[in-house]
């Protein structure tokens, strides 16, 4: 799985580009719009994907805490991030 966030970090409602690079669960690459790439974990959860992103620093050096995101595809075909509970 290859996941792209167009911004430097994930936030509720942000757009996500989901790609298939043939990596099996649980490993995936997460690429952010500022050029930072991290290795995260993912798993299918029904029609959604749970994405566990570890701590990382943005391209400008801001620390972002580890979070789990639920990635869901909307009716218009776009994928969006939601904070997982």
N, C-alpha and C positions, 0 to 999 in steps of 0.2 A: 504494500500500500504506500502511496506517495500522496501526502496531504500538503496543500499550499494555502497559506493565509496571505492575502494581498497586503495586509498591514504588518507592523512590527510585533504584534501580539494578537492573541485571540480575545474576543469580548462577546457578550451575549448578542446574538443577532448578526454577527459579522458573516460575510460570505466566505465560503470555503470551496476550494477546488479539490475534488477527490479524483485521484488517478490510481490506476492499477499497474504497479511495476513488478507484479508477480511475487512479491514478498508475502510469505504466509504469516498468519497470526503468530505471535503477538507483536512482531517488530515492524516499524514503519519509519519513513523519513518524513519529517515535518519541516517545511521550508516557509520562512517568513519573508514579507516584502522588503525587508531591509538587508536581505542576503544571509541571514542567520539560518542554519539548518541544524536540527537536533534529531536524535533517535528517540522515538517514543514507542509506547505500546498501544495496541488497539485490539478491539474484539467486537464482533457483531452482537447486537442486542435487538433482536427483532428486525425491524426495518431501518434501524439506526445503527450508528457506529459509536462506541465509547472510545475516546481518545485520551490516553493518560500522558500528558506532556510533563517532563521533569523540569526542575528549576533551570533557567537559562538566562543569559544576558542579551539584551537587544544589541543591535549594531552600534547604538550610542552608549552602551554600557549600563543601561537600566536593568536592575535585577527583576525578573518575573518569577513569582513563586509557582511551584508545581500545581497543576490543576487537572481535573478530569472534565472533559467536554463531551456532550452528546451532539453528534453531528447527524442532522436529519435533512432529508431531501423534501423540498416543498413541492406543491402541485405544479409550480411553474418550471420544475426541473433543477432549480438552484439548491445548493447545499448551504445550510446555515448552522452556526454553532449555538449551543445552549449550555449553560452550566449544568453539569450533572449533579444530582443530589445524593 
